[in-house]
Amino acid sequence: MRAIRIDPKLADPNEVEMLQDLIVAAFADAKAKVESANAEEMRKVTGGIDLPAGLKFPF
């Protein structure tokens, strides 16, 4: 997600831009946490052996 647009009628028009920024930041943080958890699980499955970049598991 790069951006989100919230209709100013749905929230305080003075706060919409900050709300949009907060949602994008929260999404980016959640995505980073999921990717980290996924990488940790992959290390468990592969016994710590790094797979080549771009190789998806399961094949």
Steps between C-alpha positions, in 0.01 A plus 500: 500500500639835401211727582142509614236763444232559760199708408514812720127457568577181693736659753610836632623679185789648700618152601451304177856542372651386829258206517596395147871518590445298818313226314775471237765490776306235695466289185874526429581401860263202488647391165854515641395293803333237279807478276723463806280227648491326161879511474533355851263213418690432177824476699332239721372301202827510309718437803662839466607449140430815300310443180616685188340839450168477319451131577159448653408217736311277444636453151 
